[in-house]
Structures are given as C-alpha cells and as structure tokens.
Amino acid sequence: MIRTNSVSLTTLPSAIAYRRKGASGDSALVILRADATQPGIATISKTSGKPIVAAHIPADLYPEEAFEEAIELTAGLPYRKQGKPAAPKASEDVELDVAEDVEEEPVAEEVVVVVDSDEYQRLLDTYTTKEGKLSYDLMNKEMIQFAHKSEMVARMVAAGDPEEAILTYIVGTKFRNATGNHELDDEQVAALAALIDEVSPRGAFRELKRRIRAMLGEAKHA
C-alpha cells in the first residue's frame, strides 16, 4: 500500500486534494490546481459531513462537487503536515490502496501553510515566531500600534467612519507593506485576511477590532 495524504481528482483533472487540521482542531480540505495559485479551501461539517467552502473561494475554479469528491477520496487518509504538495502534471496519476484502519499521523503544531503565493508566504514570514508558529498577538500588536500612529486612521476615527472601513485600511496598509506588493487591491487583501483568519481559533483580528471600537467610542464621547 502506498501511504499518501494527497489524491488526484476526476472532477478537476489538473488538481490534487488533501486534508489538514486547523489550529482549532477542525478537519478541512485543500485542493491545489496546477493552473491556479489560489487554493481551494473548505471545512467539513461535523453534522452533515458536507463541505463548507470558504467564502472567498471562486466557485468556477473549485466547484462544490470537487470538494465532495475530495471528502470521499481522502476519507481515512492521514492529515498533511507543514508544507504543501506540488500540483500534479496532467499525465500524473496517484496510485491508491486505502485501508480502512489507516492511523492518523501526528499533526504538527505549526500552522499549516496552504497557499501557493509569494504574498501569503511573506505574511507568514512577517508574523511567524522563531518557534515556527503564526503569532496573532504579534500581528494585532503591530496593527494596533500603526492605528495609533496613522494620521489617516485618526481622521477616519474622528469622522466616525465604519469600523469595517477602518479595519480594511489598517490591514490593507500593513499587508501591502509586509508583502512588498503595493498593487494589492482591497479584494486581494480581504482574500489574504480570510486565509489567515481560516486557521485562527478565535478570529485573527479580534484584538484589533476591539481597539478600533474603543477608539471610535472615545472619539464619540470626546
């Protein structure tokens, strides 16, 4: 038997899929296409067993039936550890002989990297500790410090702009600086933020949001 933790899909011939475990312990699916840098990501419902596709994942690249096939084919396979497999060439096949009692491999404590993009990797490099763990505390601390120093944020708070608009400006500015890609638009920033939030057990930007609300409250009662 070939012990593998990734499979080829028939619904997407140029793609492979594997399971991973997030920081909150949930089971999730990752699909990688050979012709796209954006991966497909979905969690698996604990009640129905159906895929719950992340909101930012394009359905034209990753249809729901692909995730349904991935759930079936990866059943019983070990979770994938840190890192990602290379997407297969069109001529490659994955030979499988899946046993029912395959034991799950130990899951690495590090956050699983699931995105094949330079920008996402640079974000990980920026906010990952020496121990190899993505630090939401570090990320929130830096963004909160920026929020207090930024003249633009001060003007937005004074004007009573919506919390979401202020959050978008702060996260967008920090992400563009961290990745070195100042051409990222708000939609791309939101996609990166969603991917980081995907592996956070309590919301990646919870402390930043709390601070923004506090700043808006202080400005309102000043």
N, C-alpha and C positions, 0 to 999 in steps of 0.2 A: 504494500500500500504506500502511495506517495502522500506523506503528511504535508498538506499545503493549507494555507489560510487565505488563498485567493482563488477565484473561479472565473472562467470565461462565461459571457452571457450570449444567448442566442437572440434576445430582443435587441441587443446592441452589440453587433459583431466585433466592433473595434474597442470593446470595453471589458474591464475586469472588475470584480467586486470582492469586498472582504468585510468582515465585521470588526468592530473595535469597541472598546469600553470607555465611556467618558469618565470625567472626574467624579460625576455624581453616581456612577455605577450602572448607568443605563446602557442598554445594548443599542448599538447604532450600526448603520450600513454606510459604506463609502463605495462609490462607483467612480472609476477613472476611465476616461475616454482617451484614445490615442490622438484624437484630433481636437482636444479642448484642454485648456489649462484649469478651468473651473471644474472641481469635482462635484459629483452628486452626493448629497448627504441627507440621510433620513434616520430618525429614531424608530424603534419598533414598539408599537403599543403593547403594554403589558396585559391589557384586557382583550383586545381583538387579535393581536398578533400581526396587524396590518402595518404597513409603513406610514410614518408621518413625515412627509417630506418638508425639509426646511423651507421657509417662506421665500428665500432669495434664490432658490434653485430653479433654473429655467426648465419648464416642462417640455419644451421642444428638444432639449438636449438629453433630459433624463425623465422619460415618461414613467408614470406610476407602475406600469406593468414590468418595467426593468427592475424596480425595487422589489416587486412581488416575486419575480424570478430569483433575485439575489437572496431573498429571505429563504426560499426553498432550497437553493443550491448550497448556501453556506450553513444550513442547519447542521449542528454537530461539529462544525469545524472550530479550531482554536481561534481566539481573538488575535488580531495582529498587534504586535508591539510597536515601539517607537520606530518611525520611519514609514515609508510607503513603497509599494511595489512599482516597477516600471510598467506602463501600459503596454499590452502585447501588440505585436505586429499582426496584421490581418491573417497571416499564414500560420500563426502560432496557435496551438491547442493546449489546453490544460488537461492532463490526464488525471482522472479522479477515481478513487475507490473508497468511498466514505464509509467508515464503520460507525455503527450506532453508538458505540461506547467510547468515542474519542474523548480523551480527557482535555479539559481546557488548559492551555498554557498559562503560567503565571502572567498577570497583567502588569506591565511596567508602571511605576508610579508617575513617571513623566507624562505630561500632556501629549497625546498622540498627534503627530503632525499629519494633516490630511489634505493640505493644499499644495498644489504644484505651481506656485507663483513666487517670484522674487520678492514682491511686496509683502506677502504674508510671512515669508521666511525672515525678512528684515524686522518685521514687527516682533516675531518670536525672539530674535536675537536681542532686540532692544529691551524687552520686558521679561526675559528669562534669567533666573538667578544662576549663580555658579554651580548650584546643585542640579541644574537642568530642569527646573520647574518654572512654568509660566507664573509670574507673580502679579496677581490682580491688584494687590496692595501697592506695589511699586507703580503700576500703570495709573491707578487712581491718584496716588500721591503726586506724581508728576503733572497730571492733568489739572488737579486742583490748584497746584502752585501756579501753573500757567494761567488758570482762570483768574486768580487774584492779581496777576501782574499785567494782564492784557487790557489795553485801553479799549479795544473793540468789545470785549466781554463786559467791561464796566459800562459802556454806552448801551449795550443790549439790555443789561440788567436795569439800568436807570430808565430805559424806555419801556420796561415791562414786557419785553419780548417773551414769547412762549418758551417754556423750559426745553422743549424738544429742539427749537431753533438754536438755543444757546449750546445745548449738548452737541448738536451737529457741527457747529462752528469749532468748538473746542476739540472734539475727537478728530474732525477733519484736518485741522491745523497740525495737531500732534502726529497724526498718521502720515500726512504728507511729508513732514519734516523727518520722521523716523525712517520712512521708506526711501526718501530722496526723490520720490516721484511727485512733483507738484502739479502734474496734469491729472491726477486722480479727481474724478468728479464726485458729487455727493452720493450718487448711486453706488459707485465703486467703493467708496468709504463705508457706506452702510453695509455692503456685502462683506467687507473685511471685518467690520464690527460684529456682524451677525455670526461669522465663523468663530471669532474669538469668544463671543457670548455662548456659542454652542457647547463649549466644553467647560463652562463655568457653572459650578453647582448652585450659585446664589445670585447670578447676574453680574456680568463683568464690570458694569459701570454703576453699580448700586451706590457706592460712596460718592462718586462724582455727581450723580443725580441728586443725592441728598444735600450736597453742598450747594448746588445750583438753586434748589428750592429754598435753602436757608438765605442765600444771597438775595433772591427775589423778595423773600419775606422781609428782610432787613431794609431793603430799598423802599418797600411799600410803606413801612412804618417809620421811615426816617423823617 
